[in-house]
Amino acid sequence: MNEAGSWEMPTELTMLQETARRFMEKVVLPEEAKVEHDAFTLPEDVLKRIQAEARKIGLWYVQTPAAYGGAGLSLLAQCLVAEEAAKCRMGAYIPACGAFGFDPPNVIFKGTREQIEKYAVPTVEQGEKTFVAISEPSGGSDPARAIQTRAERKGDRYVLNGTKVWISGASQSRWGIVFARTGSDRQRGNITSFIVEKDSPGLTLKRIPVIRSYSPYELSFVDCEVPVENRLGEEGQGFALAETWLVHGRVPYAAATLGIADAALRMAINWARERDLFKGKLADKQAIQWMIADSEIELRAARLLVFQAAWRADLGYDIKVDASICKVYATETAGRIVDRCIQIFGGLGVAQEMPLERWYREMRIKRIGEGPSEVHRMVVARDLLGGQKAPVLQEA
Ligand SMILES: Cc1cc2nc3c(=O)[nH]c(=O)nc-3n(C[C@H](O)[C@H](O)[C@H](O)COP(=O)(O)OP(=O)(O)OC[C@H]3O[C@@H](n4cnc5c(N)ncnc54)[C@H](O)[C@@H]3O)c2cc1C
């Protein structure tokens, strides 16, 4: 609270946000302007150069603990950075075009010292990507029951057999975390996670073309051997170890969608002020004013839900319900705002010379990935009405 009795972001966080914003405008956007509309990476040399610049100012692997080379930001600070980092054409799925690195699944830091040093530390050092493989053809909404990939222990190895689908970043990564069943019952207590190297014999990848150019992959495991020392935690601890990371991850995920909505809205406002139609500016028409006003109202409401969830997490509260609320509201709001902004631009809104049509396609995935809206509503309803334990949800 400030002296006037209203809520205010701490100064050090607004400074961080301003730093991220300036970096995006001065360093990232000019480089992104040189690559094609649907690109999901910058040329290797350019990426390395801007990563080095981001690293110098502390915007490097912001979710990763400082002890392992990251910035170790609070969840609230991560949200401010996520919102700014999304404000580029590829920002819905490649924040800051990769300039701030690609945080590994935070559950790796629950692993052994050797696991962290062998896998996470070089990844952060070299600016690499990683993948997380939970979803399967049998369903991603309720993975604790749906996972059929089996990991059978044979001496000092586990042998993995099964299929994962929709796995983002798999082909561009050296390693990832794979969730597999180590017990016979369809219970969350029988799921174990493993660090798996992409080039392991018995693991093959197939691209799955989807609505976005950054394709996910199908991962097929046929007698794929993983050393016992690559098991994270104990057998059956897969979801228990990952739960806090999965829940907390939804909050910056939601923040990023608001970054895109905010960028789209500012573009639409500028356009409405300039465009002449029916003897006046587009901005003079009440139908357009209401689209703009509704978008700003919903954007502010969504942002406060995101801040509230992050702030409570930083204070140590269980934010499972807060995270579901902000994930549903932010992703649905951002989708609606981008849609309205396209309407304000007319034909230009769906042209590839603007980022809007790309954002429109990518925003559509946000209501499915990281747990579909319906499952998050179920989490909220169960909290209000009582009932079974909330389901495990996952990322996209
Ligand atoms: C582009 C993309 C990238 C992804 N990246 C990854 C990744 O990197 N790693 C990974 O593991 N997964 C990833 N996913 C998978 C994603 O997490 C799943 O798609 C998601 O969890 C939904 O699972 P499903 O597609 O199997 O749908 P299903 O589980 O079959 O659900 C289908 C639909 O049923 C409805 N539904 C489900 N449960 C309920 C309920 N209780 N009440 C009412 N309706 C319900 C929802 O509308 C849901 O969309 C990605 C998906 C996409 C599209």
The ligand as a Tripos MOL2 file, in Angstrom:
@<TRIPOS>MOLECULE
LIG
   53    58     1     0     0
SMALL
NO_CHARGES

@<TRIPOS>ATOM
      1 C1          0.6680  -26.7590  -29.3190 C.3       1 LIG1
      2 C2          0.6360  -27.6020  -28.0900 C.ar      1 LIG1
      3 C3          1.8020  -27.7380  -27.3310 C.ar      1 LIG1
      4 C4          1.8200  -28.5890  -26.2050 C.ar      1 LIG1
      5 N1          2.9850  -28.7780  -25.5080 N.ar      1 LIG1
      6 C5          3.0350  -29.7440  -24.5400 C.ar      1 LIG1
      7 C6          4.2660  -30.0940  -23.9140 C.ar      1 LIG1
      8 O1          5.3090  -29.4880  -24.1730 O.2       1 LIG1
      9 N2          4.2820  -31.1050  -23.0140 N.ar      1 LIG1
     10 C7          3.1550  -31.8000  -22.6890 C.ar      1 LIG1
     11 O2          3.2300  -32.7280  -21.8930 O.2       1 LIG1
     12 N3          1.9500  -31.4740  -23.2580 N.ar      1 LIG1
     13 C8          1.8730  -30.4820  -24.1680 C.ar      1 LIG1
     14 N4          0.6650  -30.1600  -24.7700 N.ar      1 LIG1
     15 C9         -0.5210  -30.9270  -24.4170 C.3       1 LIG1
     16 C10        -1.5620  -30.1650  -23.6160 C.3       1 LIG1
     17 O3         -1.1460  -30.0250  -22.2890 O.3       1 LIG1
     18 C11        -2.8550  -30.9830  -23.7640 C.3       1 LIG1
     19 O4         -3.3140  -30.8170  -25.0880 O.3       1 LIG1
     20 C12        -3.9080  -30.5740  -22.7710 C.3       1 LIG1
     21 O5         -3.5130  -30.8850  -21.4570 O.3       1 LIG1
     22 C13        -5.2370  -31.2730  -23.0830 C.3       1 LIG1
     23 O6         -5.0570  -32.6570  -23.2530 O.3       1 LIG1
     24 P1         -5.6730  -33.3710  -24.5740 P.3       1 LIG1
     25 O7         -5.2640  -32.5860  -25.7650 O.co2     1 LIG1
     26 O8         -5.3020  -34.7930  -24.5380 O.co2     1 LIG1
     27 O9         -7.2290  -33.2300  -24.4330 O.3       1 LIG1
     28 P2         -8.2010  -34.1420  -23.5480 P.3       1 LIG1
     29 O10        -7.5820  -34.4560  -22.2400 O.co2     1 LIG1
     30 O11        -8.6850  -35.2520  -24.3940 O.co2     1 LIG1
     31 O12        -9.3890  -33.1120  -23.3250 O.3       1 LIG1
     32 C14       -10.1630  -32.6520  -24.4510 C.3       1 LIG1
     33 C15       -11.0870  -31.5630  -24.0160 C.3       1 LIG1
     34 O13       -12.0000  -32.0780  -23.0780 O.3       1 LIG1
     35 C16       -12.4380  -31.0550  -22.2230 C.3       1 LIG1
     36 N5        -12.3090  -31.5190  -20.8440 N.ar      1 LIG1
     37 C17       -11.3070  -32.1950  -20.2890 C.ar      1 LIG1
     38 N6        -11.5510  -32.4540  -18.9910 N.ar      1 LIG1
     39 C18       -12.7630  -31.9160  -18.7220 C.ar      1 LIG1
     40 C19       -13.5760  -31.8230  -17.5690 C.ar      1 LIG1
     41 N7        -13.2070  -32.3450  -16.4090 N.pl3     1 LIG1
     42 N8        -14.7770  -31.1940  -17.6680 N.ar      1 LIG1
     43 C20       -15.1710  -30.6700  -18.8440 C.ar      1 LIG1
     44 N9        -14.4390  -30.7150  -19.9780 N.ar      1 LIG1
     45 C21       -13.2530  -31.3240  -19.9140 C.ar      1 LIG1
     46 C22       -11.5830  -29.8180  -22.5000 C.3       1 LIG1
     47 O14       -12.3310  -28.9300  -23.3050 O.3       1 LIG1
     48 C23       -10.4370  -30.4010  -23.2840 C.3       1 LIG1
     49 O15        -9.8790  -29.4460  -24.1650 O.3       1 LIG1
     50 C24         0.6300  -29.2560  -25.8400 C.ar      1 LIG1
     51 C25        -0.5550  -29.0720  -26.5830 C.ar      1 LIG1
     52 C26        -0.5460  -28.2580  -27.6800 C.ar      1 LIG1
     53 C27        -1.8300  -28.1190  -28.4710 C.3       1 LIG1
@<TRIPOS>BOND
     1     1     2 1
     2     2     3 ar
     3     2    52 ar
     4     3     4 ar
     5     4     5 ar
     6     4    50 ar
     7     5     6 ar
     8     6     7 ar
     9     6    13 1
    10     7     8 2
    11     7     9 ar
    12     9    10 ar
    13    10    11 2
    14    10    12 ar
    15    12    13 ar
    16    13    14 ar
    17    14    15 1
    18    14    50 ar
    19    15    16 1
    20    16    17 1
    21    16    18 1
    22    18    19 1
    23    18    20 1
    24    20    21 1
    25    20    22 1
    26    22    23 1
    27    23    24 1
    28    24    25 2
    29    24    26 1
    30    24    27 1
    31    27    28 1
    32    28    29 2
    33    28    30 1
    34    28    31 1
    35    31    32 1
    36    32    33 1
    37    33    34 1
    38    33    48 1
    39    34    35 1
    40    35    36 1
    41    35    46 1
    42    36    37 ar
    43    36    45 ar
    44    37    38 ar
    45    38    39 ar
    46    39    40 ar
    47    39    45 ar
    48    40    41 1
    49    40    42 ar
    50    42    43 ar
    51    43    44 ar
    52    44    45 ar
    53    46    47 1
    54    46    48 1
    55    48    49 1
    56    50    51 ar
    57    51    52 ar
    58    52    53 1
@<TRIPOS>SUBSTRUCTURE
     1 LIG1         1 GROUP 0 **** ****
